[in-house]
Amino acid sequence: MAQLGGWVGYRVGEWRHEMRGALRWLVVELAPEPGVARTCMGCGGRVEAIHDRTMRRVRDLPVFGDPVELRLPRLR
């Protein structure tokens, strides 16, 4: 599953299939790579502390015909 990715700074934590109505979705949960330096999206400087964490849900391209949802923490 990790080879399908290419999500820089993240690794595949878990994955599973979820039925949503008549569609089977592939849900991939990503986790931040340990030891990767985080940078500010505004200035590009290195971040020393994480102030907030929210879960972001992103649709991605289908895999083997199943729609894909990525779940990844957004760190601020």
VMD Tcl script that builds the backbone (N, CA, C; Angstrom):
set m [mol new atoms 228]
animate dup $m
set s [atomselect $m all]
$s set {name element resname resid chain x y z} {
  {N N MET 1 A 0.831 -1.194 0.000}
  {CA C MET 1 A 0.000 0.000 0.000}
  {C C MET 1 A 0.875 1.257 0.000}
  {N N ALA 2 A 1.970 1.239 0.745}
  {CA C ALA 2 A 2.835 2.414 0.819}
  {C C ALA 2 A 3.424 2.762 -0.544}
  {N N GLN 3 A 3.613 1.784 -1.410}
  {CA C GLN 3 A 4.195 2.034 -2.722}
  {C C GLN 3 A 3.242 2.786 -3.644}
  {N N LEU 4 A 1.948 2.790 -3.338}
  {CA C LEU 4 A 0.989 3.540 -4.130}
  {C C LEU 4 A 1.088 5.029 -3.855}
  {N N GLY 5 A 1.680 5.399 -2.736}
  {CA C GLY 5 A 1.647 6.767 -2.250}
  {C C GLY 5 A 2.548 7.744 -2.947}
  {N N GLY 6 A 3.567 8.156 -2.237}
  {CA C GLY 6 A 4.381 9.253 -2.697}
  {C C GLY 6 A 4.022 10.522 -1.953}
  {N N TRP 7 A 3.474 10.363 -0.756}
  {CA C TRP 7 A 3.071 11.497 0.058}
  {C C TRP 7 A 4.263 11.912 0.913}
  {N N VAL 8 A 4.977 12.933 0.469}
  {CA C VAL 8 A 6.217 13.364 1.118}
  {C C VAL 8 A 5.943 13.782 2.551}
  {N N GLY 9 A 6.719 13.217 3.483}
  {CA C GLY 9 A 6.589 13.548 4.897}
  {C C GLY 9 A 5.574 12.708 5.642}
  {N N TYR 10 A 4.885 11.798 4.932}
  {CA C TYR 10 A 3.871 10.945 5.548}
  {C C TYR 10 A 4.122 9.491 5.194}
  {N N ARG 11 A 3.622 8.607 6.031}
  {CA C ARG 11 A 3.674 7.169 5.770}
  {C C ARG 11 A 2.265 6.609 5.944}
  {N N VAL 12 A 2.014 5.451 5.362}
  {CA C VAL 12 A 0.709 4.812 5.518}
  {C C VAL 12 A 0.624 4.226 6.915}
  {N N GLY 13 A -0.364 4.679 7.691}
  {CA C GLY 13 A -0.574 4.144 9.033}
  {C C GLY 13 A -1.465 2.910 8.973}
  {N N GLU 14 A -2.660 3.069 8.429}
  {CA C GLU 14 A -3.629 1.983 8.282}
  {C C GLU 14 A -4.389 2.190 6.984}
  {N N TRP 15 A -5.012 1.124 6.507}
  {CA C TRP 15 A -5.920 1.230 5.375}
  {C C TRP 15 A -7.020 0.201 5.551}
  {N N ARG 16 A -8.182 0.510 4.972}
  {CA C ARG 16 A -9.324 -0.396 5.095}
  {C C ARG 16 A -10.340 -0.045 4.009}
  {N N HIS 17 A -11.298 -0.930 3.812}
  {CA C HIS 17 A -12.420 -0.669 2.922}
  {C C HIS 17 A -13.636 -0.302 3.767}
  {N N GLU 18 A -14.410 0.686 3.303}
  {CA C GLU 18 A -15.657 1.090 3.955}
  {C C GLU 18 A -16.761 1.085 2.910}
  {N N MET 19 A -17.894 0.510 3.269}
  {CA C MET 19 A -19.059 0.562 2.390}
  {C C MET 19 A -19.811 1.865 2.664}
  {N N ARG 20 A -20.066 2.618 1.605}
  {CA C ARG 20 A -20.844 3.859 1.682}
  {C C ARG 20 A -21.926 3.756 0.625}
  {N N GLY 21 A -23.100 3.358 1.070}
  {CA C GLY 21 A -24.172 3.072 0.122}
  {C C GLY 21 A -23.788 1.844 -0.692}
  {N N ALA 22 A -23.818 1.976 -2.002}
  {CA C ALA 22 A -23.477 0.852 -2.877}
  {C C ALA 22 A -21.992 0.840 -3.251}
  {N N LEU 23 A -21.241 1.876 -2.836}
  {CA C LEU 23 A -19.831 1.974 -3.207}
  {C C LEU 23 A -18.914 1.480 -2.096}
  {N N ARG 24 A -17.870 0.783 -2.493}
  {CA C ARG 24 A -16.823 0.380 -1.557}
  {C C ARG 24 A -15.677 1.375 -1.703}
  {N N TRP 25 A -15.351 2.077 -0.617}
  {CA C TRP 25 A -14.278 3.069 -0.599}
  {C C TRP 25 A -13.031 2.474 0.024}
  {N N LEU 26 A -11.883 2.865 -0.500}
  {CA C LEU 26 A -10.599 2.557 0.118}
  {C C LEU 26 A -10.209 3.765 0.954}
  {N N VAL 27 A -10.073 3.569 2.256}
  {CA C VAL 27 A -9.709 4.648 3.171}
  {C C VAL 27 A -8.275 4.405 3.634}
  {N N VAL 28 A -7.410 5.380 3.377}
  {CA C VAL 28 A -5.993 5.281 3.728}
  {C C VAL 28 A -5.696 6.354 4.761}
  {N N GLU 29 A -5.226 5.930 5.941}
  {CA C GLU 29 A -4.862 6.881 6.983}
  {C C GLU 29 A -3.353 7.081 6.952}
  {N N LEU 30 A -2.955 8.338 6.797}
  {CA C LEU 30 A -1.544 8.680 6.742}
  {C C LEU 30 A -1.094 9.248 8.081}
  {N N ALA 31 A 0.156 9.000 8.424}
  {CA C ALA 31 A 0.732 9.509 9.670}
  {C C ALA 31 A 2.023 10.245 9.322}
  {N N PRO 32 A 2.344 11.322 10.051}
  {CA C PRO 32 A 3.592 12.030 9.776}
  {C C PRO 32 A 4.800 11.115 9.975}
  {N N GLU 33 A 5.761 11.220 9.064}
  {CA C GLU 33 A 7.009 10.464 9.204}
  {C C GLU 33 A 7.759 10.990 10.422}
  {N N PRO 34 A 8.206 10.095 11.299}
  {CA C PRO 34 A 8.989 10.563 12.438}
  {C C PRO 34 A 10.333 11.109 11.966}
  {N N GLY 35 A 10.757 12.191 12.602}
  {CA C GLY 35 A 12.063 12.762 12.311}
  {C C GLY 35 A 12.119 13.688 11.110}
  {N N VAL 36 A 10.993 13.885 10.417}
  {CA C VAL 36 A 10.976 14.793 9.271}
  {C C VAL 36 A 10.744 16.209 9.782}
  {N N ALA 37 A 11.600 17.143 9.369}
  {CA C ALA 37 A 11.469 18.534 9.794}
  {C C ALA 37 A 10.220 19.146 9.172}
  {N N ARG 38 A 9.417 19.804 9.965}
  {CA C ARG 38 A 8.209 20.478 9.492}
  {C C ARG 38 A 8.551 21.926 9.159}
  {N N THR 39 A 7.897 22.460 8.120}
  {CA C THR 39 A 8.143 23.841 7.726}
  {C C THR 39 A 6.830 24.613 7.698}
  {N N CYS 40 A 6.929 25.914 7.911}
  {CA C CYS 40 A 5.779 26.812 7.883}
  {C C CYS 40 A 5.315 26.981 6.438}
  {N N MET 41 A 3.994 26.848 6.209}
  {CA C MET 41 A 3.459 27.018 4.859}
  {C C MET 41 A 3.536 28.480 4.416}
  {N N GLY 42 A 3.602 29.413 5.377}
  {CA C GLY 42 A 3.651 30.832 5.038}
  {C C GLY 42 A 5.042 31.321 4.677}
  {N N CYS 43 A 6.012 31.094 5.577}
  {CA C CYS 43 A 7.359 31.643 5.363}
  {C C CYS 43 A 8.383 30.591 4.954}
  {N N GLY 44 A 8.060 29.314 5.109}
  {CA C GLY 44 A 9.004 28.260 4.738}
  {C C GLY 44 A 10.039 27.953 5.799}
  {N N GLY 45 A 9.967 28.653 6.962}
  {CA C GLY 45 A 10.916 28.417 8.044}
  {C C GLY 45 A 10.613 27.130 8.793}
  {N N ARG 46 A 11.614 26.621 9.481}
  {CA C ARG 46 A 11.452 25.393 10.250}
  {C C ARG 46 A 10.531 25.633 11.449}
  {N N VAL 47 A 9.655 24.673 11.719}
  {CA C VAL 47 A 8.693 24.766 12.817}
  {C C VAL 47 A 9.248 23.999 14.012}
  {N N GLU 48 A 9.268 24.642 15.154}
  {CA C GLU 48 A 9.781 24.005 16.369}
  {C C GLU 48 A 8.685 23.361 17.208}
  {N N ALA 49 A 7.449 23.888 17.089}
  {CA C ALA 49 A 6.356 23.369 17.919}
  {C C ALA 49 A 5.090 23.228 17.076}
  {N N ILE 50 A 4.280 22.238 17.428}
  {CA C ILE 50 A 2.988 22.041 16.780}
  {C C ILE 50 A 1.917 22.536 17.736}
  {N N HIS 51 A 1.097 23.474 17.276}
  {CA C HIS 51 A 0.104 24.103 18.137}
  {C C HIS 51 A -1.271 23.455 18.046}
  {N N ASP 52 A -1.550 22.840 16.900}
  {CA C ASP 52 A -2.883 22.312 16.680}
  {C C ASP 52 A -2.797 21.167 15.681}
  {N N ARG 53 A -3.737 20.245 15.771}
  {CA C ARG 53 A -3.795 19.110 14.858}
  {C C ARG 53 A -5.260 18.846 14.538}
  {N N THR 54 A -5.597 18.853 13.254}
  {CA C THR 54 A -6.940 18.523 12.816}
  {C C THR 54 A -6.839 17.426 11.759}
  {N N MET 55 A -7.907 16.665 11.589}
  {CA C MET 55 A -7.905 15.591 10.604}
  {C C MET 55 A -8.478 16.117 9.293}
  {N N ARG 56 A -7.735 15.948 8.230}
  {CA C ARG 56 A -8.188 16.370 6.907}
  {C C ARG 56 A -8.539 15.138 6.085}
  {N N ARG 57 A -9.648 15.221 5.370}
  {CA C ARG 57 A -10.098 14.123 4.503}
  {C C ARG 57 A -10.001 14.608 3.065}
  {N N VAL 58 A -9.233 13.873 2.251}
  {CA C VAL 58 A -8.954 14.281 0.878}
  {C C VAL 58 A -9.312 13.137 -0.062}
  {N N ARG 59 A -10.043 13.440 -1.122}
  {CA C ARG 59 A -10.315 12.425 -2.143}
  {C C ARG 59 A -9.100 12.323 -3.048}
  {N N ASP 60 A -8.772 11.096 -3.441}
  {CA C ASP 60 A -7.640 10.862 -4.323}
  {C C ASP 60 A -8.127 10.056 -5.519}
  {N N LEU 61 A -7.239 9.765 -6.434}
  {CA C LEU 61 A -7.593 8.987 -7.615}
  {C C LEU 61 A -8.009 7.575 -7.222}
  {N N PRO 62 A -8.913 6.964 -7.977}
  {CA C PRO 62 A -9.340 5.594 -7.665}
  {C C PRO 62 A -8.184 4.599 -7.757}
  {N N VAL 63 A -8.284 3.552 -6.957}
  {CA C VAL 63 A -7.322 2.450 -6.977}
  {C C VAL 63 A -8.101 1.181 -7.299}
  {N N PHE 64 A -7.769 0.548 -8.410}
  {CA C PHE 64 A -8.455 -0.671 -8.863}
  {C C PHE 64 A -9.973 -0.489 -8.886}
  {N N GLY 65 A -10.414 0.701 -9.294}
  {CA C GLY 65 A -11.843 0.971 -9.430}
  {C C GLY 65 A -12.537 1.458 -8.174}
  {N N ASP 66 A -11.881 1.399 -7.018}
  {CA C ASP 66 A -12.488 1.881 -5.771}
  {C C ASP 66 A -12.131 3.345 -5.554}
  {N N PRO 67 A -13.126 4.197 -5.215}
  {CA C PRO 67 A -12.791 5.568 -4.854}
  {C C PRO 67 A -11.925 5.571 -3.596}
  {N N VAL 68 A -11.059 6.577 -3.484}
  {CA C VAL 68 A -10.074 6.632 -2.392}
  {C C VAL 68 A -10.268 7.907 -1.581}
  {N N GLU 69 A -10.210 7.750 -0.263}
  {CA C GLU 69 A -10.199 8.881 0.647}
  {C C GLU 69 A -8.937 8.775 1.499}
  {N N LEU 70 A -8.151 9.855 1.502}
  {CA C LEU 70 A -6.979 9.932 2.371}
  {C C LEU 70 A -7.370 10.671 3.634}
  {N N ARG 71 A -6.942 10.166 4.757}
  {CA C ARG 71 A -7.139 10.867 6.033}
  {C C ARG 71 A -5.765 11.154 6.601}
  {N N LEU 72 A -5.486 12.448 6.770}
  {CA C LEU 72 A -4.173 12.820 7.268}
  {C C LEU 72 A -4.289 13.978 8.248}
  {N N PRO 73 A -3.429 13.976 9.253}
  {CA C PRO 73 A -3.471 15.063 10.215}
  {C C PRO 73 A -2.853 16.324 9.603}
  {N N ARG 74 A -3.534 17.428 9.790}
  {CA C ARG 74 A -2.997 18.730 9.383}
  {C C ARG 74 A -2.404 19.347 10.630}
  {N N LEU 75 A -1.125 19.576 10.595}
  {CA C LEU 75 A -0.413 20.117 11.757}
  {C C LEU 75 A -0.227 21.617 11.572}
  {N N ARG 76 A -0.467 22.372 12.665}
  {CA C ARG 76 A -0.257 23.837 12.617}
  {C C ARG 76 A 0.651 24.229 13.765}
}
mol reanalyze $m
mol bondsrecalc $m
mol representation Tube
mol addrep $m
